[in-house]
Amino acid sequence: MEREVQWVAEMAAAASPQCQGQRVRHRADTIYLLLMGGRVLAMQTGFALLEAAYGRPMNAANIMMKNSMDLLLGALIFYACGYEIAFGSPTEWIEISDFDYAFWFLQFTYATTAATIDSGALAGRVSFLAYLALSIMVTGVIYPVAARWCWGGGWLQELGFVDFAGSGVVHLVGAVSALVSMSICGPRIGKFNDYRGWKGVWRCVFLERNDDEFYQLPKNEVEKAIYSPIKSIQNPVQLLFATFSLLCGFLAFNPASTFSTIRNADNLAARITVVTLLSASAGSIACIVVSAVRFRSLVLTVPHLTNAVLGGLIASCASCHCVPPAMSMVIGFVGACLTLAFEPVMSKLQLDDVVGAVAVHGVPGAWGVIAVALFARPHCQSELRGLFFGGGQEAWKLLGVQVIGLLALIAFTAVATYVTVVAIDLVLGFRSSRAAELIGMDFIEHRIDDGSLRLDSAKAEALSNQPDRDCLVNRVYRRTTHSPEKSYLEEKAKEHEQKDAGKGGVAGRTTNSASTSALGGTAEAKLEQVVVAVEAQKSDADLEGMAGEIATLSEDLGRLTAMLGQLTHNVHGNGSQGLLEEVVRQVSPKSKTGEVEEAEVEERHDPPVRITSSPSLRASAGRCGSGGEGAGGGGGARQFSERDAPDVAAEGQRPCGAPSSGIAGRCLLALGLGLPPGSSRHPGQM
């Protein structure tokens, strides 16, 4: 130790006077901490890829965004208060000469690792801002308090609690936080079709506001069309790649806790690296054994293998510095078996853990802390002795301290997380809406449209239908008036409303034909009634009454057409185009969806409908002819009798120059009404 102090003093003396106070450790140690911290920080990539491999594609960008913000916001909060809480040293805001930057950086990478565990467990159903608030609390308060108790001279460290690289401080803390959060949040839609929400007093404790059907499979047609079924894994290759990345990260995560490479610490780091790798390897063997026992097969599934390997790695963190390599295999094997055994327990309890974070980080983390008191063996850099190596009374005392430490970490983390999530839910709303979850967090949270809203009619309907739009606007954030989702959905709703209102103006601005076609919506409805009546073989009196209504509407359309024509001439002269659009919007009848439908003329070749010529229908024909004249058709009605129909049909024409559009053509052909020869105008298309 004296030699180390002398080295640091010599390096400080060699520096400039302004920098001498900043030399707090050997330069080799500084470089070591920075390199190892960089490798641990890269584990964020592995966690993000692993989570995205389990989650649905429509939430992939949301997952990557959460993991990115874990890192970026976590750095700010850990620099502001987390580091001082954990180690009692204030961070440098203006100028503090003896601040250990390398040590801060490494400790920050541990803090952000604990925070990202929540992301995997809650993927696909938690609003973005609510998750960021939880992540800030874990990085800035919850993890630093646990680190202070165990590593920063706190009461657990004084009792003799041992957790070398964070089986309890990092992984168990993150897993307990995830467990409490998912208990309040509830499962993804469709994960458990028989899911029953919290009842009785527990409904108040866990802030349950939704009924059981909220969490079950969609029942209406729109939700069924856009629902993406939950799979155990979406991308196995990506999952394996993420596991390789995390394995490499753990080979830095554990050795970095030596914080040094001098005074034989480099040999300890090498030993820890080997112990960590052997634990992971034993985890893979555990996967084979569990598969053979549980499934009577040697077929290995990708999720089981990756979770077993990670369970073995996490179990090794607490004891990697003090156990022999052979015992590390036992620790990794048991940790992996506990991971695989706890996964079905979570499903049986209907706790939806997307990536298995609690089973992977929580149970092996607790086991790793206990394993210190069982398998520790003294060597040149550790004096710990476990029960299996003759530890005796001291080993039993150590086991008691380890259990006390576990219970303290679990209790503190559970309470702190519960208070945090309740506060977030009251202020922001913790869980996203059902509609937002079904459509996808990428679109709702980050405005990422992969084209499905244009290609998928069901998704488009979910956003374009006015009732659904109102539902989305009001339910994405239940208690907040200004949120990213709500602002964007309100913007989309306004676009749809402008589109609905603007169609009348566009029709009037384009051509008179389109305008009068829009005005003919009511006449079209009446014509449709006449067609239905004819096909139902109603009486002549009924048909006469309907024909009279059509004639009256035609006269009204004629007058409106004349008024619009004069108005168009006037407003084009003085540039008051907006006035014309407003008039068209005021007089245009709306369809049931709120949109004015333009008349579409389609070629039809329906066989002529033969009806009996009667005086009443001839009288109706005369009135219809007058209506056509008033509408700009000109001339009177040509009489059409039953014997004329075959000739007209043979020529491929509609009787009396009737239009070829479906509704009007069928109606006028059925009634024997017509416009002057050669005219093909629809009463609503002048």
C-alpha positions in Angstrom: 0.0 0.0 0.0 2.8 2.4 0.8 4.5 1.6 -2.5 1.2 2.4 -4.3 1.0 5.8 -2.5 4.5 6.5 -3.5 3.8 5.8 -7.1 0.8 8.1 -7.1 2.9 10.8 -5.4 5.6 10.5 -8.0 3.1 10.7 -10.9 1.5 13.8 -9.3 4.9 15.5 -8.9 5.6 14.9 -12.6 2.4 16.7 -13.6 1.9 20.5 -13.8 1.0 22.3 -10.6 -2.6 22.8 -11.8 -3.1 19.0 -12.3 -1.2 17.6 -9.3 -4.3 17.5 -7.1 -6.3 15.5 -9.7 -3.9 12.5 -9.5 -5.8 10.2 -7.2 -4.8 6.7 -8.6 -2.1 5.1 -10.6 -2.4 5.8 -14.3 -2.6 2.1 -15.1 -5.6 1.8 -12.8 -7.2 4.8 -14.5 -6.9 3.4 -17.9 -8.1 0.0 -16.6 -11.3 1.5 -15.2 -12.0 3.5 -18.3 -11.6 0.5 -20.6 -13.6 -1.8 -18.4 -16.3 0.8 -17.9 -16.6 1.2 -21.7 -17.1 -2.5 -22.1 -19.7 -2.6 -19.4 -21.4 0.3 -21.0 -21.6 -1.6 -24.2 -23.8 -4.1 -22.4 -26.6 -1.6 -23.0 -26.5 -2.7 -26.6 -26.9 -6.3 -25.6 -29.8 -5.6 -23.3 -31.6 -3.5 -25.9 -31.1 -6.2 -28.6 -32.3 -8.9 -26.3 -35.4 -7.0 -25.3 -36.2 -6.2 -28.9 -35.8 -9.8 -29.9 -38.5 -10.8 -27.4 -40.8 -7.8 -28.0 -43.2 -7.3 -31.0 -41.8 -5.5 -34.0 -44.2 -2.6 -33.6 -42.4 -1.7 -30.3 -38.8 -2.2 -31.4 -37.9 1.4 -31.8 -39.6 2.2 -28.5 -37.4 -0.4 -26.8 -34.2 1.0 -28.3 -35.3 4.6 -27.3 -35.8 3.5 -23.7 -32.4 1.9 -23.5 -30.8 4.9 -25.0 -32.5 7.3 -22.6 -31.6 5.0 -19.7 -28.0 5.9 -20.5 -28.3 9.5 -21.4 -30.6 10.7 -18.6 -29.0 8.3 -16.2 -25.6 10.0 -16.6 -27.2 13.4 -15.7 -29.0 12.2 -12.6 -26.1 10.0 -11.4 -23.7 12.9 -11.8 -26.1 15.3 -10.0 -26.9 13.2 -6.9 -26.5 9.4 -7.4 -22.8 9.3 -7.0 -22.8 11.4 -3.8 -25.5 9.3 -2.3 -23.6 6.1 -3.0 -20.1 7.1 -2.0 -20.4 10.4 -0.1 -18.2 12.3 -2.5 -19.7 15.4 -4.1 -19.3 15.6 -7.8 -17.4 18.4 -9.5 -19.7 21.1 -10.8 -17.2 24.0 -10.8 -13.8 22.7 -9.7 -13.0 19.9 -7.2 -9.4 18.9 -7.5 -9.5 15.3 -6.1 -12.6 14.0 -8.0 -12.0 10.4 -9.2 -13.5 10.5 -12.8 -12.5 7.0 -13.7 -14.2 5.5 -10.6 -17.4 7.6 -11.2 -17.6 6.4 -14.8 -17.4 2.7 -13.8 -20.0 3.1 -11.0 -22.3 4.8 -13.5 -22.2 1.8 -15.8 -23.3 -0.4 -12.9 -26.2 2.0 -12.1 -27.5 2.1 -15.6 -27.3 -1.7 -15.8 -29.7 -1.9 -12.8 -32.0 0.6 -14.3 -32.4 -1.1 -17.7 -33.8 -4.3 -16.1 -37.1 -2.6 -15.7 -37.3 -1.9 -19.4 -37.2 -5.6 -20.4 -39.9 -6.6 -17.9 -42.3 -3.8 -18.9 -41.8 -3.8 -22.6 -44.7 -3.0 -24.9 -47.2 -1.5 -22.4 -45.7 1.3 -20.4 -45.8 4.9 -21.6 -42.4 6.4 -22.5 -42.3 9.3 -20.1 -43.5 7.2 -17.2 -40.7 4.7 -17.9 -38.1 7.5 -18.0 -39.3 8.8 -14.6 -38.9 5.3 -13.1 -35.4 4.9 -14.7 -34.3 8.2 -13.3 -35.4 7.1 -9.8 -33.6 3.8 -10.0 -30.3 5.4 -11.3 -30.4 8.4 -9.1 -31.8 7.1 -5.8 -32.6 3.4 -5.5 -29.4 1.9 -6.8 -27.2 4.6 -5.0 -28.8 3.8 -1.6 -28.1 0.1 -2.1 -24.6 0.8 -3.2 -24.0 3.0 -0.2 -25.2 0.3 2.2 -23.0 -2.4 0.6 -20.0 -0.6 -1.0 -19.8 2.9 0.3 -19.2 2.3 4.0 -22.8 1.7 4.9 -24.3 -0.5 7.7 -24.3 -3.7 5.6 -20.7 -3.3 4.7 -19.9 -2.8 8.4 -21.7 -6.0 9.3 -19.5 -7.8 6.8 -21.9 -8.2 3.9 -20.0 -9.4 0.7 -21.2 -8.7 -2.8 -18.1 -8.3 -5.0 -19.6 -7.4 -8.4 -23.3 -6.8 -7.8 -25.4 -10.0 -7.7 -27.5 -8.3 -5.1 -26.7 -4.6 -5.4 -27.2 -4.4 -9.2 -29.2 -7.4 -10.4 -31.4 -8.2 -7.4 -32.3 -4.6 -7.0 -33.2 -4.3 -10.6 -35.3 -7.5 -10.6 -37.3 -6.5 -7.5 -38.0 -3.1 -9.0 -39.2 -4.8 -12.2 -41.4 -7.2 -10.2 -43.2 -4.4 -8.3 -43.6 -2.4 -11.5 -45.2 -5.2 -13.5 -47.5 -6.1 -10.6 -48.9 -2.6 -10.8 -48.9 -2.4 -14.6 -50.5 -5.7 -15.4 -49.8 -8.0 -18.4 -49.8 -7.3 -22.1 -53.2 -7.6 -23.9 -53.8 -11.2 -24.8 -50.9 -12.7 -22.7 -53.3 -14.4 -20.3 -56.7 -14.8 -21.9 -58.2 -15.9 -18.5 -56.4 -13.1 -16.6 -58.2 -11.8 -13.5 -57.2 -8.3 -12.2 -56.5 -7.5 -8.6 -59.6 -7.8 -6.4 -60.7 -6.5 -3.1 -58.2 -4.5 -1.1 -55.4 -5.5 -3.5 -57.2 -3.6 -6.2 -56.5 -0.4 -4.2 -53.0 -1.4 -3.2 -51.9 -2.0 -6.9 -54.0 0.8 -8.3 -56.1 -1.5 -10.6 -58.4 0.6 -12.7 -59.1 -1.8 -15.6 -61.6 -4.6 -15.7 -60.6 -8.2 -16.7 -61.6 -7.7 -20.3 -59.0 -4.9 -20.8 -56.2 -7.5 -20.6 -57.9 -10.2 -22.7 -57.8 -10.9 -26.4 -59.6 -8.3 -28.7 -63.3 -9.0 -29.4 -64.4 -6.3 -31.9 -63.4 -6.6 -35.5 -61.0 -3.6 -35.7 -59.0 -4.7 -32.7 -58.9 -8.3 -34.0 -57.5 -7.0 -37.3 -54.7 -4.9 -35.8 -53.8 -7.3 -32.9 -50.4 -8.8 -33.1 -50.2 -12.2 -31.3 -47.7 -12.5 -28.6 -44.8 -14.9 -29.3 -42.3 -16.4 -27.0 -39.6 -14.9 -29.2 -39.6 -12.8 -32.3 -36.0 -13.0 -33.6 -33.9 -15.9 -32.3 -30.7 -14.9 -34.2 -30.9 -11.4 -32.7 -31.4 -13.0 -29.2 -28.3 -15.1 -29.6 -26.3 -12.2 -30.8 -27.4 -10.2 -27.8 -26.4 -13.0 -25.5 -22.9 -13.1 -27.0 -22.7 -9.4 -26.4 -23.7 -9.7 -22.8 -21.3 -12.5 -22.2 -18.4 -10.4 -23.4 -19.7 -7.6 -21.2 -19.8 -9.7 -18.1 -16.2 -10.7 -18.7 -15.5 -7.0 -18.0 -18.3 -6.4 -15.5 -16.9 -8.7 -12.8 -13.1 -8.1 -13.2 -13.7 -4.4 -13.2 -14.6 -4.5 -9.5 -11.0 -5.0 -8.6 -10.6 -1.3 -9.5 -6.9 -1.8 -10.0 -4.2 -3.8 -11.8 -1.3 -3.1 -9.5 -0.1 -5.0 -6.4 -1.2 -8.3 -7.9 -4.7 -7.1 -8.7 -4.1 -8.0 -12.3 -3.8 -11.6 -11.4 -7.1 -11.4 -9.4 -8.8 -9.9 -12.5 -7.6 -12.8 -14.6 -8.9 -15.3 -12.1 -12.3 -13.6 -12.0 -12.5 -13.6 -15.8 -12.0 -17.4 -15.8 -14.5 -18.0 -13.0 -17.1 -15.9 -14.8 -16.7 -17.8 -18.0 -16.9 -21.2 -16.3 -20.1 -20.1 -14.6 -21.7 -19.3 -18.0 -20.5 -22.6 -19.4 -22.1 -24.5 -16.5 -25.3 -22.6 -17.2 -25.5 -24.0 -20.7 -25.1 -27.5 -19.3 -27.9 -26.8 -16.9 -30.1 -26.0 -19.9 -29.5 -29.4 -21.4 -30.2 -31.2 -18.1 -33.4 -29.2 -17.4 -34.7 -29.9 -20.9 -34.0 -33.6 -20.6 -35.8 -33.7 -17.2 -38.7 -31.4 -17.9 -39.5 -32.1 -21.6 -38.0 -35.6 -21.9 -36.0 -34.2 -24.9 -32.6 -33.0 -25.6 -33.9 -30.3 -27.9 -32.7 -26.9 -26.7 -34.8 -23.8 -27.3 -33.1 -20.5 -27.8 -34.8 -18.6 -24.9 -34.0 -21.4 -22.5 -30.3 -21.4 -23.5 -29.9 -17.6 -23.3 -31.6 -17.3 -20.0 -29.6 -20.2 -18.5 -26.3 -18.6 -19.6 -27.3 -15.2 -18.2 -28.5 -16.8 -15.0 -25.1 -18.5 -14.5 -23.3 -15.2 -15.2 -25.3 -13.3 -12.7 -25.0 -15.9 -10.0 -21.2 -15.6 -10.3 -21.0 -11.9 -9.6 -21.1 -11.8 -5.8 -18.5 -14.6 -5.3 -16.3 -14.5 -8.3 -13.3 -13.2 -6.3 -13.3 -15.8 -3.5 -14.4 -19.2 -4.9 -12.3 -21.8 -6.7 -13.0 -22.2 -10.5 -14.5 -25.7 -9.9 -17.0 -24.2 -7.4 -17.9 -21.5 -9.9 -19.3 -24.2 -12.1 -21.6 -25.4 -9.3 -22.7 -21.8 -8.7 -23.4 -21.2 -12.3 -25.2 -24.6 -12.8 -27.5 -24.0 -9.8 -28.2 -20.4 -10.8 -29.2 -21.5 -14.3 -31.5 -24.2 -12.9 -33.2 -21.7 -10.6 -33.7 -19.4 -13.6 -35.4 -22.0 -15.7 -37.5 -23.3 -12.8 -38.8 -19.8 -11.8 -40.0 -18.9 -15.3 -43.1 -21.1 -15.2 -43.8 -19.8 -11.7 -44.1 -16.3 -13.1 -46.5 -17.5 -15.7 -48.6 -19.4 -13.2 -48.9 -16.2 -11.1 -49.9 -14.4 -14.3 -47.0 -11.9 -14.1 -46.0 -10.9 -17.6 -42.2 -10.6 -17.7 -41.4 -10.1 -21.3 -37.8 -11.0 -21.2 -37.8 -13.0 -18.0 -36.0 -10.3 -16.1 -37.1 -11.4 -12.6 -36.2 -15.1 -13.2 -32.8 -14.2 -14.8 -31.7 -11.3 -12.5 -33.5 -11.8 -9.3 -33.4 -15.5 -8.4 -29.7 -16.1 -9.5 -28.7 -12.8 -7.9 -30.0 -13.9 -4.5 -28.4 -17.3 -5.0 -25.1 -15.7 -5.8 -25.1 -13.7 -2.6 -25.9 -16.8 -0.5 -23.2 -18.8 -2.4 -20.4 -16.6 -0.9 -21.0 -18.0 2.5 -21.1 -21.6 1.1 -18.2 -21.9 -1.4 -15.6 -19.2 -0.4 -12.1 -20.5 -0.1 -9.1 -18.5 1.1 -6.4 -17.5 -1.3 -3.7 -14.9 -1.6 -6.1 -12.1 -2.1 -9.1 -13.2 -0.1 -9.5 -14.5 3.5 -13.2 -15.6 3.3 -14.0 -19.2 4.1 -17.3 -20.8 3.5 -19.2 -23.6 5.2 -18.1 -26.2 2.6 -14.4 -25.3 3.2 -14.3 -25.4 7.0 -15.6 -22.0 7.8 -17.3 -23.1 11.0 -18.9 -20.4 13.1 -17.6 -17.5 11.1 -19.1 -19.0 8.0 -22.5 -19.3 9.7 -22.2 -15.7 10.8 -21.4 -14.7 7.3 -24.5 -16.6 6.0 -26.7 -14.7 8.4 -25.3 -11.4 7.3 -25.8 -12.3 3.7 -29.5 -13.2 4.4 -30.0 -10.0 6.3 -28.5 -8.1 3.4 -30.8 -9.8 0.9 -33.9 -9.0 2.9 -32.8 -5.4 3.4 -32.2 -4.9 -0.3 -35.5 -6.5 -1.3 -37.5 -4.6 1.2 -36.0 -1.2 0.5 -36.2 -1.7 -3.3 -39.8 -2.9 -3.2 -41.0 0.1 -1.1 -39.0 2.7 -3.0 -40.2 1.3 -6.3 -43.9 1.1 -5.2 -43.8 4.8 -4.0 -42.2 5.8 -7.3 -44.6 4.0 -9.5 -47.7 5.2 -7.6 -46.5 8.8 -7.8 -45.8 8.4 -11.6 -49.2 6.9 -12.1 -51.0 9.7 -10.3 -49.1 12.4 -12.2 -48.5 10.9 -15.7 -50.3 7.6 -15.9 -48.1 4.6 -15.8 -49.6 2.3 -18.4 -50.5 3.2 -21.9 -54.0 2.9 -23.3 -55.4 -0.3 -24.9 -55.6 1.4 -28.3 -52.0 2.6 -28.0 -50.8 -0.8 -27.1 -52.6 -2.5 -30.0 -51.5 0.0 -32.6 -47.9 -0.1 -31.3 -45.6 2.1 -29.2 -43.4 3.0 -32.2 -46.2 5.0 -33.8 -48.0 6.3 -30.6 -44.8 7.3 -28.7 -42.4 8.3 -31.5 -44.4 9.0 -34.6 -42.7 6.1 -36.5 -45.1 5.0 -39.2 -43.8 1.9 -41.0 -46.4 2.2 -43.7 -49.0 0.0 -42.0 -51.3 2.8 -41.4 -51.5 3.3 -45.1 -51.6 -0.3 -46.1 -53.5 -1.8 -43.1 -57.1 -0.7 -43.4 -57.9 -1.8 -39.9 -55.1 0.4 -38.4 -56.2 3.3 -40.6 -59.8 2.8 -39.4 -58.7 2.7 -35.8 -57.2 6.2 -36.2 -59.5 7.7 -38.8 -62.9 6.8 -37.3 -64.0 9.8 -35.3 -65.2 7.8 -32.2 -61.9 5.9 -32.2 -59.9 9.1 -32.6 -61.7 10.6 -29.6 -61.0 7.5 -27.6 -57.3 7.6 -28.5 -57.0 11.3 -27.7 -58.7 11.0 -24.4 -57.2 7.7 -23.1 -53.5 7.6 -24.1 -52.8 9.9 -21.1 -55.7 9.8 -18.8 -54.7 12.6 -16.5 -52.4 14.8 -18.6 -53.4 17.4 -21.2 -50.0 17.9 -22.8 -48.3 14.6 -23.7 -46.5 13.5 -26.8 -49.1 10.9 -27.7 -52.1 13.1 -27.0 -50.6 16.1 -28.9 -49.9 13.9 -31.9 -53.2 12.2 -31.9 -55.0 15.5 -31.6 -53.0 16.7 -34.6 -54.0 13.7 -36.6 -57.6 14.2 -35.6 -57.5 17.8 -36.8 -56.1 16.7 -40.1 -58.9 14.3 -40.5 -61.5 16.9 -39.6 -60.0 19.4 -42.1 -60.0 16.7 -44.7 -63.7 16.0 -43.9 -64.6 19.6 -44.1 -62.5 20.4 -47.1 -63.9 17.9 -49.4 -67.0 20.0 -50.0 -64.8 23.0 -50.8 -62.6 20.9 -53.1 -65.7 19.7 -55.0 -67.0 23.3 -55.5 -63.6 24.6 -56.5 -62.9 21.9 -59.1 -66.0 21.8 -61.3 -69.7 22.6 -61.1 -70.3 18.9 -61.9 -68.5 17.8 -58.8 -70.3 20.4 -56.7 -73.8 19.5 -57.8 -72.8 15.8 -57.4 -72.0 16.6 -53.8 -75.3 18.3 -53.4 -77.1 15.3 -54.9 -76.4 13.1 -51.9 -80.0 13.4 -50.7 -81.4 12.7 -54.1 -79.1 9.6 -54.4 -80.6 8.3 -51.1 -84.1 8.7 -52.5 -83.2 7.1 -55.7 -81.8 4.1 -53.8 -85.1 3.8 -52.0 -86.9 3.7 -55.3 -84.7 1.0 -56.6 -85.2 -1.0 -53.4 -89.0 -0.5 -53.8 -89.0 -1.6 -57.4 -87.0 -4.7 -56.6 -89.4 -5.4 -53.7 -92.4 -5.0 -56.2 -94.1 -2.3 -54.3 -97.4 -0.8 -55.4 -97.8 1.9 -58.1 -99.0 4.3 -55.4 -95.8 3.9 -53.4 -93.7 4.3 -56.5 -95.7 7.4 -57.5 -95.1 9.0 -54.1 -91.3 8.3 -54.3 -91.2 9.6 -57.8 -92.9 12.8 -56.7 -90.3 13.3 -54.0 -87.5 12.8 -56.6 -89.1 15.4 -58.9 -89.2 17.9 -56.0 -85.6 17.3 -55.1 -84.6 17.7 -58.8 -86.3 21.1 -58.9 -84.5 22.2 -55.8 -81.2 21.0 -57.3 -81.9 23.0 -60.4 -82.3 26.1 -58.4 -79.2 25.5 -56.3 -77.2 24.8 -59.5 -78.2 28.1 -61.0 -77.3 29.9 -57.7 -73.9 28.2 -57.6 -73.2 29.0 -61.2 -73.9 32.7 -60.6 -71.9 32.6 -57.3 -69.0 30.9 -59.0 -68.9 33.5 -61.7 -69.0 36.3 -59.1 -66.4 35.0 -56.7 -63.9 34.1 -59.4 -64.0 37.7 -60.5 -63.0 39.1 -57.1 -60.9 36.2 -55.8 -63.3 35.2 -53.0 -62.7 31.5 -53.5 -63.0 30.8 -49.8 -66.5 32.1 -49.8 -67.5 29.5 -52.4 -65.9 26.7 -50.4 -67.8 27.8 -47.2 -71.2 27.9 -49.1 -70.5 24.4 -50.5 -69.7 23.1 -47.0 -72.9 24.7 -45.6 -75.2 23.2 -48.1 -73.5 19.9 -48.8 -75.2 16.9 -47.1 -72.8 14.8 -45.1 -72.7 11.1 -45.2 -72.8 9.0 -42.1 -69.0 9.0 -41.8 -68.8 12.8 -42.1 -67.4 12.9 -45.6 -69.1 14.2 -48.8 -69.1 11.4 -51.3 -68.5 12.5 -54.9 -70.7 10.8 -57.5 -68.9 8.0 -59.3 -70.1 7.2 -62.7 -69.5 3.6 -63.6 -70.4 1.7 -66.8 -73.1 -0.8 -66.0 -74.9 -3.2 -68.4 -77.8 -4.3 -66.3 -80.7 -5.8 -68.2 -83.7 -3.4 -68.4 -86.3 -3.7 -65.8 -89.8 -4.3 -67.4 -92.7 -2.7 -65.5 -96.3 -2.2 -66.5 -97.0 1.2 -68.0 -99.8 2.9 -66.0 -101.3 6.3 -66.0 -99.9 7.0 -62.6 -96.4 6.3 -63.7 -96.8 8.3 -66.9 -97.9 11.2 -64.7 -94.8 10.7 -62.6 -92.7 10.6 -65.7 -94.0 14.0 -66.7 -93.1 15.5 -63.4 -89.6 13.9 -63.5 -89.1 15.4 -66.9 -90.0 18.8 -65.6 -87.5 18.3 -62.8 -84.8 17.4 -65.3 -85.5 20.6 -67.2 -85.2 22.6 -64.1 -82.0 20.9 -63.4 -80.4 22.1 -66.6 -81.4 19.1 -68.7 -83.6 21.0 -71.1 -86.7 19.8 -72.9 -89.6 17.6 -71.6 -89.8 14.0 -70.8 -89.9 11.5 -73.6 -92.7 8.9 -73.1 -91.3 5.4 -72.6 -93.5 2.3 -72.8 -93.0 -1.3 -72.1 -92.4 -2.1 -75.8 -89.6 0.4 -76.1 -87.4 -1.3 -73.5 -86.0 -4.1 -75.8 -85.0 -1.7 -78.4 -83.3 0.6 -76.0 -81.5 -2.3 -74.4 -80.4 -3.6 -77.8 -78.7 -0.3 -78.5 -76.8 -0.5 -75.2 -78.4 2.8 -74.1 -80.4 3.7 -71.0 -84.0 4.7 -71.7 -84.6 8.4 -72.2 -80.9 9.0 -72.0 -80.7 7.9 -68.4 -77.2 8.0 -66.8 -75.2 4.8 -66.6 -74.5 5.2 -62.8 -75.8 2.3 -60.8 -78.5 3.9 -58.6 -80.0 6.5 -60.9 -79.8 4.3 -64.0 -81.6 1.5 -62.4 -84.3 3.8 -60.9 -85.1 5.7 -64.1 -85.0 2.6 -66.2 -87.4 0.9 -63.7 -89.9 3.9 -63.6 -89.7 4.7 -67.3 -88.5 8.2 -66.6 -86.0 9.9 -68.8 -84.1 13.0 -69.9 -84.0 14.3 -73.5 -82.4 12.0 -76.1 -78.6 12.2 -76.1 -78.5 13.6 -72.6 -76.6 11.4 -70.1 -76.7 13.7 -67.1 -77.5 12.5 -63.6 -80.0 14.7 -61.7 -77.2 15.2 -59.2 -74.4 15.7 -61.7 -75.1 18.7 -63.9 
